[in-house]
Amino acid sequence: MVELLSDMLQAPTLKSAEVNKLRDRRINQIRAVKDSGLRQLAPIYGNAFLFDDHPYASAVGGSEESLAKIRQRDLLAYFRDHVGGDRLIISIAGDIDAAAMIDKLSAAFGDWRAAAAALTEIEPAMPEEGRRVLLVDAGDAAQSYFWIGNVGVAIDFAQRAELDIANTLFGGRFTSLLMNEMRTKAGLTYGARTILMRPSTPGSVAISSFTKTETTIEAIDLALALLAQLHATGFDEETIQSGKNYILGQFPPRLETATQLAGQFAILEAHGLSASFVNDYGDAVTAADPETIRAVIGDIYPDLDNLVFVILGNAEQLRDAVSQYGPVTELSITEPRFRP
């Protein structure tokens, strides 16, 4: 396995025909999702519109426009500039002889050249001030898909436990406030959730849901009312305890298999995090109290005056109504990019 991995990483062929085949397949996959999977696209359009010219605006998997520009020479240049021994993290967990494995890996990768170009420094994005709206016209779509958010936190956010509790209760589980009010009580949607993107610098925090075209405004207004309620009242102690129990029940199974452990070790190494990120998490969840959770809610979740709205749906029917949320920019779903 080490020999195969070494050959694959250090001497990939990157054949032109294979590059073109994969590129074209990914373009077709995006087009297929635009035809039948708009729910998957709302966060992509959302982050693209929120982050604008920041690197986090770019979809990791590319867009039709960006993918179409890629040629074999671009991959070869990227491999030379950004892939090398100084960027490599190999994380192994299992029933192994650690010393022997280190010797094997050192022999296989020890003399691999460094990447030719320096890592790009990513400056933290500034939170959006005010409101703006992106309306993505999906023709005669029968449903609307919306994403409402702003800039949030990074992976090393100190009060991660408090934020996880708040997020679980607000929109991170099936019995969350968003699901209970928007699905169970109001019957406006089959799903409503919060999405926390936490990369190396602050990502986005957002509410995402979908509904029938004719109930779009009602659903968005209810989501905003629930966000206001989150800021105004937070959660009581009984509800917070249920959130803690949920998290503490879900956390250990994520660290059971060798694959899970290897992945977690790699994340810690890549982001410069200590073992306390894992080892102290349970205690931090247990110690969180309503006041610290309320403080995190106030600091992290956007208030109603500072929001970015992205709505995918029938622009003909939605155009006038969504203008109440802020200045509207329109983009057709057929455009080969995810931002205006």
N, C-alpha and C positions, 0 to 999 in steps of 0.2 A: 504493500500500500504506500509506504513512504517513497519508494522508487517511482511509482506511477504518479503520485502527487508532485514529486520533484520535477518530473518531466513535463507534466501538464502546466505547472506554474511558471517554470523557468524557460521553457522552450515551446510555447504554443505555436501551432502553424498559422492559425487565424487565416485560413484560406479565403480568398475573395468570394468564391461561390457560396461558401458556408456563411460568411458575413452577410452577403446579400439575401440569402434565404431566411436567416434569422431576423434581419431587419424588416423584410417584407412581411414576414409572419406577424411580427409585433405591430406593425402598422395596421394589418387586417384585423388583429385582435382588438385594437382600439376602436376601429370602425364598427366591429360587431357589438362592442359594449355600448357604443352610442346608439345603436339600433334597439338594444334590448336590456341594457343594464345600467340605466342612468343613475341608479342609487350609488353605484360604485364610483361614479365620476364626480359627485357633489363635493367630496373632500378635496379632490384634485383641483377642480375649478376654484374651490374656496381658498386653498393655500396659494394658488397662482395669483388670485386677485388680491389677497391680503398682503402677500410679501412682495408683489410687484417686481422690482429689479433686484431683489435679494436672492441669493442662491436657493433659498428654501421655496421660492416660487416655482422652480423647475421640477416637473414630475420625475421621480426616480426612473421610471420606465420609459421616459421620453414622451414626446407628442408626435403626431403624424408629421408635423413640420420639421421638428428637430431630428427625428429618425431618418427622414428622407434625405437629409444632408450627409449622413454618415457613409464614408467609404472605407475600404480596407486600410488605406494609408492613415486615416484618422485613428483607427484602433491600434495600429502599429506605433503611431506617435504617442498615443495615450499610454500604451504598455511601457514604452521606453521612459516616459516622463514620470509616471505615477505608480508603477508597479515595480517593486524591488525588495531585497532582503531587509532593508531598514523599515519597511512598512508592514512586514509580515508578522502575524500573530498565529501561532499554532497552539491550539488548546486540546489536550487529550485527557480523557477520564476513562478509567476502566481497570481491569485486572492486568496491570503491566509492571514490568521492571523499569522503574523510572530512570535509573542511571543508564541502562541499556538504550532506552528510548531517546534520551537526550543525546547519547553518542550517535545514534542513527540519524537524528534530525540535524545535528551539527555537521555530520559528514555530508548530508544531502543538501543543506541550505547554507552552510557556514560561509562559503565564498561567493554567494549570490551577490551580484552588483547592487548598488543602491539605486533608488529611483533618481532620474536625472534632474527633475524639477522639484522645487520646494513645495511643501504643502501650502495650499491656499488658506490664509487666515480669514475666518468668517466672523465679521463683526455682528454683534447682536442686533436684531431688528428692533426698531422702536414700535411700541404699541400704536395702533391707529387712534387718531383723535377725530371725533365726529363720526358721521355715518356716511356710507356709500353702498350702492347696490349694483350687483351684476346680474342681469337677466339674460339667461342663456336660452335662446329660442329653440325648443325641441319640436317645432311644428305642431301637429295635432295631438300631442301627448295628452293622455287622459288623466295623468297625475303630475303633480309638482313635487320636486325634490329640493329641499332647502338646507342650507348650511349657514349658521350665524356664529361669528366668532371674532377673535382678536388674538394678539400675541400673548403667549402664556409663559411657561417656564422651561428650563433645560433639565437634563437628566440628573444633574447634581443638586437640584433644588433641596435645600436643607430640611424643609418641612414636608417631605414626600409622604410620610404616613398620614398627616392631617389632610393633605390634598387628596390622597387616595380614598380616605373615608368620605370626604365631601363628594368626590366624584362618583363613588359607588352609590351613594344615597341619592344624588341628583340625577344621574343618567347612566350609571355604569353597570346596572344589573336589571333583570327583568321586573323586579318589584321596585324600581327607582321611582322618584317623584315624577319625572317626565313620562315614564311608561304608565304609571298609575293614572295620571291626570289626562294625558293625551290619548291613550289607547283604551284603558279599562273604563274610565268614567265618560270621556267625551266621544269616544268611538271615531276619532278623526284619523287614526293611523294604525298600522300594524306594528310600527316600530319607531321609537324615539330614543336617542342616546346622546351622550356627550363623548367627544373625541379629544383626548389629550395627546398631542405630539410632543415628545420630549427628547430632542436630539442634543447635540453638544452645546448649542446656544439656544435660547428660548424659541420653541416652536409655537404651535397654535393651540388654543382651547376653544372648542366649538360645540354648538348644539346642532344635531343633524336629524332630519326626519323627512317624511313624505306624506302626501295626502291627495285626495281628489282635487282636480283643478278648481272646482267651485268652492272648496273649503280651504283654499290656500291661505287666505288672509286670516280666517278664523284660527287655523292651526298655528300660524306664525305669531299672531297676537297672544295665543295661549302660551306658547313657548316663552315669549317675552315676559308675560305676567309671572310665569314660574321662575324665571331668572330674577325678576324683581323680588319675588317672595323669598328666594334663596338668600339674597342680600339682606332682606329686612328681618327675617326670623331664623335663618339657619335651620338646625335640627335639634330636637329635644334629646335628652340623655338616653331614653329608651331606644329611639331610632338610631342614635349614634352607636349604641351597644350592638344593635343588630348588624350595622355596617362593619363594626370591628369583627364580630363573629364570622361574618361572610368572608372577609379578607383573610382572617387567620385560618379559615378552613380551606381557602383556595390556594394560599401561598405555598405550603409544603409540597403538594403534588407537582408543583412546577420545578422542583429540584430533586426529583427522584431518580431519573434515568441518567445513564452516563452521557447521553446526548444533551440532556438539559443542563447537566453540570458543566460540561465542556463549553456550551454556549454561554452560560452565565460567567464563567471564568474569562472568556474572550471579551465579553462586554465590559467587565471590570477593568481589564487590561487596556482596552481600546480607549476608554474614557478616563483613565487614571483614577479609578475609584478603589477604595480600600475594601477589605473583606467585611468591614462594618456595614457596608451598603446592604449586605445580605444578613449577616449575623445579628445585627442590632434592630432589624426591621420589625420583628414581632414585638419587641419591647416598646418600640416607638409607637406602634399602633395601639398597644394596650395603654400607654401613658397619655395618649391624646385626650384632651378634654374639650367640652363645648366652646370654651373661650378661644383656645388656640385654633380650633377648626373654623370658628367664625372669623378670626383674623385672617386666615388663609383665604377664605371665601372672598373677603373684602379686597384682598391684595391681588388675587389671581383671576377670578371670574370677572369679565368685563361688565361695566355698568351699562345701562340702557342708552346712554348718550354716545357711547363709543363702540360702534359695532360695524362689522362688514357683513353684508348680506349677499349670498349667492343663491339664486333661484333658477332651477332648470325646469322648463315647462312650456306651456303654450303662451308665447309672448302676446299674441293677439288678444287673449282674454285677461292677461295679467298686467300688461304694461301700465295702465292707468292706476290700478289699485296699489301696486308695489311702490309707486312713487312716493307714497306717504312715509316710507322708511328712509328716504334719502335720495340724493341725486342718482339717476339710473344710467348705467352704461349697458348697451346691448351687444350680444355676441351670438352668432348662429352656431348651433351644434355642429353644423357642417364645416365650420372653419377648422383648419388643421392644427390649431393651437388651443391652449387652455386659458389664455388671457387676452384681453383686447390688444 
